[in-house]
């Protein structure tokens, strides 16, 4: 089980970024969350099989059609109990 915390910068709020991230995560079998932060970034927590988490992290650079991703910074995240589904906040 691998968990990461990613901060996504650019035009990522108001363009369905969180929902398409959730859809992609569910398709990949990744659990976690995608939340808008006050500074205009999106925080993504992703937990799951290493290959699936890495695939989601790569997808974060693309996002939905109207997003313009300027940067993605991911770091390892230690969690005692991984989430059992993927949510948007």
Secondary structure, DSSP 8 states (H G I E B T S, - for coil): -EEEEEEEEEE-SSSSHHHHHHHHHHHHT-EEEEEE-TTS-EEEEEEE-HHHHHHHHHHHTT-STT-EEEEEEEEE---SS--SSEEE-
